[in-house]
Amino acid sequence: MSTPRTTEHRLQVATVLHNFIESKVLPGTGISSADFWKGFDAIVTDLAPKNIALLAERDRLQLEMDAWHKANPGPITDMPTYRAHLEKIGYLVPNPKKVKITTKNVDAELAVQAGPQLVVPVLNARYALNAANARWGSLYDALYGTDVISEDNGCEKAGAKGGYNPKRGKKVIEYARHVLDRTAPLKKGSHVGSSGYRVKDGDLVVTLKDGSKSKLADKSQFIGFQGDAKDPTSILLQHNGLHLDLIINRNTPIGKSDAAGVSDLVVEAALSTILDLEDSVAAVDAEDKVLAYDNWLGILQGTLTEQVEKNGKTFTRGLNADRVYTAANGKGKVTLHGRSLLFVRNVGHLMTNPAILYKDASGKTREIPEGIMDAVVTTTIALHDLKRTKKDAIRNSRKGSVYIVKPKMHGPAEVAFAAELFARVEKMLGLPDSTVKLGIMDEERRTSVNLKACIAAAASRVAFINTGFRTPTCMPAR
């Protein structure tokens, strides 16, 4: 069965993809249909041959290496000679003497904060939403439901009647209070057994187990609160750039049993998430790509939702809102991002996809290099995030950047090609140079030898560098 297609210049676009771009992607971006397709066609015409040439270079290197290993079978015993061979054939390249990452406008989750990063298939809307919302997580739930706390001595997850086990719950509460002692210690006494929290004159005042009062050893760790200062419903603390939210609610079963009414300790967890178009998905045609692109669009617009059935109940899951607090001094607001910073991982240079066909210089019809298609479409979709103006709107980047992971690249020449590709896309969309920040993954060679050369190839747009899984060298932009 042939795929219905719509012709745009030298591109034959699957009509389902064409309709998606025309009806959902372009409206609101300020990019006209005529300019988009003209620019897209020019990028494919100019860069597809370069993409093909890079893949041919991969084949040449592989043949050279195969020939060497056939002539020198067995374990490598003369490493200097082997290295000289890799340098001669161009597998290893000279490192530049001076290299500096000059990336600007990088969000805090990459520039100054350190925390976990999730990877989820963008084809699965529920997974994508769960990962985006995993920026904040209940420490109580994590402790109760995992083996951090032993199930010995009557502390099983399921109580005697199969429900909540208060003995295990007591262990959870005690553990969480010890976390507070380590991360936000008091001048005197302990959070363990504390019986009250209130705000007075910009200070957090804690009533200890013996009834005496104490304050934080470091006042600057108290960032804000929700509710009334005398009877707050949440206390926001900060430790090493990450936040902890002490939730106080005596109307819950947990809070009712706690001397201070504490019902949970919510902590910043997954600071960033990669929505994956590559390893974790199989997007083989236009219909698959439209589903993936539509989820990326929906999550950036804040409109992506999914019906979820859990414990016999059905509800709608969407994106978490930002978290808003009264500043510690009682004046002004503190607003924290409610979701992970989102990347989208494009495919590598190797893949092609029949969603778009084009004619090369010889007149041969080819499938589009999928990395080129991903670059154009995912960046265009990101305009919906960049163009938001409402202060209360859900935003991804607060610095005006687009974060894209570019995987499975073989050395600095391919990194340079990725940088050239996104520079062309930026020009096509009228974006400032290096708006797109790249997670560079030179993972196929599994070596950090070419690290400096890779950085030099895309220095102004490096979000992070990963040179392999066995010996990773991950460098966040500063």
VOGU-3710 file (C-alpha; in Angstrom, 3 decimals, decimal comma):
1> mstprttehr> 0,000/0,000/0,000  1,526/3,284/-1,110  1,801/6,231/1,259  -0,232/9,327/0,261  2,217/12,199/-0,206  2,165/15,950/-0,631  4,886/17,572/-2,729  6,744/20,576/-1,336  9,561/21,711/-3,637  11,812/18,621/-3,972
11> lqvatvlhnf> 10,321/16,934/-0,925  7,604/14,292/-1,063  6,079/14,486/2,386  3,749/11,817/3,779  0,418/13,608/3,862  -0,249/12,670/7,488  3,003/14,396/8,482  2,349/17,329/6,149  -1,104/17,876/7,649  0,277/17,688/11,189
21> ieskvlpgtg> 2,913/20,333/10,472  0,449/22,605/8,670  -2,389/22,340/11,189  -0,626/21,914/14,542  3,050/22,849/14,354  3,243/26,027/12,279  0,244/27,966/13,691  1,501/30,194/16,475  5,163/30,010/15,503  5,206/33,021/13,185
31> issadfwkgf> 6,694/30,818/10,445  4,709/30,759/7,219  4,070/27,509/5,409  5,896/28,768/2,306  9,014/29,777/4,258  9,043/26,555/6,252  8,938/24,201/3,288  11,350/26,300/1,252  13,841/26,321/4,116  13,342/22,627/4,862
41> daivtdlapk> 13,928/21,732/1,206  17,127/23,803/1,096  18,494/22,129/4,244  17,850/18,656/2,836  19,359/19,567/-0,532  22,517/21,001/1,020  23,085/18,701/3,984  21,786/15,265/2,979  24,867/14,682/0,750  27,139/15,619/3,659
51> niallaerdr> 25,236/13,182/5,882  25,763/10,424/3,329  29,456/11,264/2,997  29,934/10,996/6,784  28,400/7,536/6,729  30,721/6,546/3,880  33,629/7,697/6,040  32,394/5,388/8,799  32,490/2,507/6,318  36,029/3,411/5,234
61> lqlemdawhk> 37,254/3,450/8,825  35,597/0,118/9,518  37,269/-1,494/6,496  40,647/-0,102/7,546  40,211/-1,461/11,070  38,971/-4,847/9,826  42,024/-5,178/7,599  44,401/-4,346/10,486  42,816/-6,852/12,845  42,863/-9,581/10,192
71> anpgpitdmp> 46,572/-8,912/9,699  47,177/-8,733/13,466  44,887/-11,349/15,045  44,608/-11,922/18,736  44,938/-9,576/21,711  46,678/-6,265/21,011  50,200/-6,457/22,448  51,756/-3,360/20,878  49,453/-0,515/21,860  51,680/2,326/20,549
81> tyrahlekig> 51,686/0,730/17,090  47,928/0,217/17,208  47,364/3,806/18,273  49,600/5,036/15,473  47,463/3,051/13,030  44,234/4,600/14,381  45,765/8,066/14,045  46,977/7,318/10,507  43,534/6,257/9,267  41,829/9,204/11,008
91> ylvpnpkkvk> 39,977/7,273/13,683  41,810/9,265/16,337  42,362/12,920/15,564  44,724/15,533/17,034  43,277/17,413/19,964  43,140/21,203/19,737  45,525/22,898/22,175  42,948/25,216/23,704  39,247/24,478/23,966  36,644/26,349/25,976
101> ittknvdael> 32,923/25,774/26,297  31,231/29,130/25,707  27,620/28,044/26,044  25,281/30,804/27,250  21,654/30,962/28,369  21,709/27,536/29,996  19,008/26,686/32,530  20,023/26,004/36,126  19,231/22,289/35,863  22,312/21,969/33,632
111> avqagpqlvv> 24,420/24,945/34,637  24,430/24,875/38,431  22,227/22,086/39,804  23,210/18,429/40,036  20,560/15,724/40,020  19,167/12,658/38,248  18,122/12,657/34,593  15,408/10,352/33,264  15,024/8,932/29,743  11,555/7,935/28,510
121> pvlnaryaln> 10,038/6,994/25,126  8,273/10,019/23,703  5,735/7,719/22,012  4,254/6,928/25,430  2,391/9,985/26,696  1,880/8,565/30,187  5,586/7,856/30,634  6,477/11,287/29,303  4,119/13,009/31,741  5,281/10,885/34,662
131> aanarwgsly> 8,916/11,723/33,929  8,255/15,439/33,509  6,377/15,463/36,806  9,145/13,509/38,559  10,893/16,811/39,267  9,273/16,555/42,700  8,732/13,310/44,577  7,457/12,134/47,948  10,290/10,876/50,119  7,705/9,188/52,327
141> dalygtdvis> 6,361/7,169/49,387  9,871/6,302/48,200  10,910/5,084/51,639  7,720/3,167/52,352  7,599/1,379/49,004  11,252/0,372/48,583  13,842/-1,672/50,467  15,612/1,402/51,883  13,742/0,506/55,042  13,819/-3,166/56,031
151> edngcekaga> 10,621/-5,186/56,344  12,016/-7,049/59,340  10,432/-6,994/62,810  6,891/-6,333/61,673  7,749/-3,519/59,242  6,299/-5,169/56,143  4,879/-2,903/53,430  1,436/-4,434/53,886  -0,005/-4,292/57,370  -1,771/-7,114/59,181
161> kggynpkrgk> -4,973/-6,409/57,253  -3,186/-5,801/53,958  -3,261/-2,005/54,135  -1,052/0,681/55,645  1,426/-0,550/58,240  1,793/2,127/60,960  4,927/0,480/62,329  6,649/0,854/58,948  5,204/4,339/58,641  6,863/5,304/61,938
171> kvieyarhvl> 10,208/4,154/60,535  9,615/6,256/57,410  8,872/9,382/59,450  11,945/8,882/61,631  14,171/8,355/58,563  12,819/11,523/56,915  13,482/13,563/60,062  17,086/12,316/60,034  17,284/13,526/56,412  16,268/16,970/57,647
181> drtaplkkgs> 18,940/16,807/60,357  21,579/16,117/57,711  20,395/18,621/55,119  18,898/21,440/57,209  20,301/21,028/60,729  19,106/23,071/63,681  21,217/25,283/65,941  20,343/22,926/68,757  18,292/19,757/69,006  16,901/17,556/66,259
191> hvgssgyrvk> 14,034/17,461/63,796  13,365/13,940/65,106  10,323/14,149/67,361  9,739/17,840/66,565  6,236/18,975/67,460  5,775/22,209/65,538  6,959/24,455/62,722  6,131/28,135/62,311  7,584/31,264/60,740  8,502/34,314/62,789
201> dgdlvvtlkd> 10,371/37,408/61,608  11,776/35,573/58,586  13,061/32,639/60,656  11,872/29,058/60,780  11,090/28,288/64,403  10,960/24,612/65,328  9,390/23,292/68,532  11,527/20,403/69,740  10,471/17,171/71,400  11,060/18,646/74,874
211> gskskladks> 9,001/21,752/74,101  11,934/24,130/73,657  12,417/26,170/70,506  15,215/26,124/67,911  16,090/27,655/64,562  18,069/26,546/61,535  21,829/26,559/61,917  21,948/28,326/58,537  19,059/30,761/58,220  19,594/31,090/54,454
221> qfigfqgdak> 18,359/27,530/53,959  14,816/28,653/54,740  13,430/29,838/51,408  9,672/30,191/51,822  6,391/28,761/53,020  2,754/28,215/52,110  -0,238/29,012/54,292  -0,153/31,269/57,335  3,184/32,059/58,988  1,862/30,938/62,356
231> dptsillqhn> 0,359/27,753/60,945  2,121/26,969/57,628  1,037/24,148/55,358  4,501/23,761/53,832  8,063/24,789/54,619  10,519/25,197/51,726  14,174/24,475/52,471  17,257/24,432/50,244  20,378/22,271/50,388  23,178/22,378/47,793
241> glhldliinr> 20,879/24,084/45,295  18,101/21,503/45,658  14,862/21,972/47,528  12,939/20,077/50,198  9,281/20,828/50,885  8,054/19,833/54,346  4,294/19,302/53,988  2,152/19,924/57,081  -1,418/18,641/57,020  -3,090/17,328/60,164
251> ntpigksdaa> -6,154/16,266/58,178  -4,323/13,324/56,602  -3,841/9,963/58,358  -0,059/10,496/58,443  -0,202/14,133/59,527  -2,791/13,326/62,194  -0,418/10,861/63,807  2,626/13,173/63,657  3,372/15,481/66,575  4,135/18,380/64,204
261> gvsdlvveaa> 1,410/17,486/61,717  4,000/16,649/59,060  2,386/14,515/56,369  5,247/14,275/53,861  8,672/15,454/52,812  8,716/16,242/49,095  12,145/16,580/47,498  13,518/17,708/44,169  14,435/14,571/42,249  14,638/14,254/38,447
271> lstildleds> 15,885/17,683/37,399  15,858/16,850/33,702  14,264/14,337/31,361  15,171/13,154/27,868  12,087/12,475/25,747  13,467/9,851/23,434  12,960/9,530/19,678  15,822/7,067/19,455  16,809/3,945/21,425  13,643/3,417/23,471
281> vaavdaedkv> 11,199/3,754/20,551  10,664/2,260/17,103  9,319/5,053/14,911  9,508/3,490/11,459  7,075/5,556/9,388  5,193/8,839/9,187  2,398/7,745/11,530  4,926/6,856/14,229  6,809/10,115/13,777  3,608/12,167/13,973
291> laydnwlgil> 2,681/10,496/17,269  6,149/11,241/18,658  6,223/14,826/17,411  2,677/15,424/18,679  3,636/14,326/22,192  6,683/16,639/22,111  4,399/19,465/20,965  1,773/18,742/23,619  4,229/18,577/26,487  5,848/21,893/25,468
301> qgtlteqvek> 2,458/23,552/25,073  1,347/22,148/28,422  -1,671/20,498/26,818  -0,587/16,850/26,816  -2,866/14,698/28,957  -3,480/10,991/29,362  -6,323/8,991/30,880  -4,926/6,813/33,641  -6,620/3,911/35,410  -5,283/3,165/38,876
311> ngktftrgln> -6,812/1,229/41,750  -10,077/0,929/39,860  -10,346/4,681/39,257  -9,807/6,663/36,074  -8,369/10,168/36,089  -6,646/12,583/33,723  -2,921/13,094/34,147  -1,359/16,352/32,932  1,702/18,424/33,693  2,340/19,722/37,198
321> adrvytaang> 2,055/23,458/37,704  4,908/25,529/39,098  5,221/25,616/42,883  4,552/29,024/44,457  5,516/30,054/47,992  5,568/33,160/50,147  9,172/34,292/50,575  10,756/33,582/53,954  10,560/37,258/54,978  6,853/37,302/54,159
331> kgkvtlhgrs> 7,337/39,701/51,261  6,980/38,608/47,660  6,758/35,193/46,078  9,136/32,345/45,367  8,250/30,321/42,271  9,959/27,009/41,547  9,768/24,998/38,345  7,235/22,214/38,754  8,606/19,929/36,056  11,845/18,443/34,810
341> llfvrnvghl> 13,780/20,420/32,227  12,972/18,588/28,992  15,357/17,483/26,264  14,297/15,680/23,107  16,712/13,057/21,800  16,818/13,069/18,012  18,055/10,017/16,134  21,679/9,774/15,044  23,108/10,417/11,591  22,721/6,814/10,429
351> mtnpailykd> 18,932/6,469/10,237  16,646/7,283/7,306  12,860/7,414/7,332  10,214/7,107/4,576  8,089/9,875/6,119  9,767/12,228/3,612  11,371/11,338/0,294  13,664/13,581/-1,742  15,579/13,453/-4,987  19,353/13,658/-4,823
361> asgktreipe> 21,589/15,361/-7,379  21,500/12,295/-9,641  17,711/12,219/-9,631  17,500/9,163/-7,371  14,643/9,150/-4,875  15,873/8,606/-1,317  14,452/8,467/2,177  15,292/11,573/4,193  18,107/11,310/6,738  15,956/11,023/9,848
371> gimdavvttt> 18,291/13,180/11,924  17,718/16,085/9,542  13,958/15,623/9,752  14,070/15,436/13,558  16,227/18,555/13,752  13,851/20,643/11,661  10,572/19,415/13,157  11,531/19,180/16,845  13,162/22,621/16,807  10,184/24,164/15,029
381> ialhdlkrtk> 7,907/22,622/17,661  10,103/24,153/20,382  9,131/27,614/19,105  5,877/27,108/21,003  7,879/27,125/24,225  10,218/29,955/23,227  7,363/32,267/22,233  5,382/31,997/25,459  4,845/35,407/27,050  2,391/34,817/29,907
391> kdairnsrkg> 4,163/34,767/33,254  1,883/32,022/34,553  2,257/29,795/31,507  3,979/26,432/31,750  7,494/26,913/30,418  10,289/24,478/29,680  13,355/26,692/29,261  13,374/29,931/31,240  16,577/30,933/29,433  15,191/30,796/25,906
401> svyivkpkmh> 17,028/27,629/24,864  16,081/24,393/23,113  17,721/21,214/24,431  18,385/18,380/22,006  20,421/15,236/22,571  22,326/14,072/19,505  23,426/10,437/19,900  25,694/7,905/18,202  28,147/10,269/16,616  31,576/9,101/15,476
411> gpaevafaae> 34,059/11,806/16,262  34,369/15,565/15,810  33,498/15,658/12,096  30,038/14,309/12,850  29,681/16,649/15,829  30,584/19,545/13,525  27,926/18,372/11,081  25,317/18,337/13,864  26,337/21,880/14,800  26,040/22,963/11,164
421> lfarvekmlg> 22,630/21,318/10,852  21,167/23,105/13,849  22,738/26,388/12,802  20,874/26,046/9,516  17,634/25,241/11,327  18,070/28,280/13,574  18,622/30,513/10,560  15,565/29,055/8,846  13,414/29,780/11,918  14,899/33,204/12,670
431> lpdstvklgi> 16,436/32,098/15,980  19,645/33,532/17,464  22,750/31,441/16,936  23,163/28,638/19,501  19,570/28,804/20,717  19,689/25,031/20,307  21,893/23,406/22,936  23,172/19,920/22,167  23,905/16,932/24,329  26,825/15,537/22,351
441> mdeerrtsvn> 27,143/11,747/22,492  30,320/10,498/20,824  29,426/7,083/22,155  30,321/4,732/19,320  34,073/5,101/19,735  33,769/4,770/23,512  36,828/6,916/24,121  37,540/10,311/25,572  40,593/10,776/23,327  38,634/12,925/20,882
451> lkaciaaaas> 36,834/14,852/23,636  38,467/18,229/23,087  38,000/18,013/19,345  34,294/17,224/19,835  33,893/20,191/22,153  35,682/22,456/19,689  33,302/21,337/16,948  30,251/22,652/18,804  31,561/24,749/21,693  28,887/27,452/21,701
461> rvafintgfr> 25,993/25,021/21,825  27,275/22,240/24,101  24,774/21,251/26,808  26,800/18,234/27,851  29,361/15,806/26,449  29,184/12,036/26,811  31,944/10,058/25,155  30,697/6,574/25,933  29,112/4,219/28,382  32,228/2,428/29,629
471> tptcmpar> 34,304/5,518/30,343  31,791/8,386/30,390  32,925/11,971/30,537  29,836/14,100/31,151  30,434/17,843/31,215  27,524/20,196/31,972  27,660/23,655/30,469  28,665/26,294/32,991
//
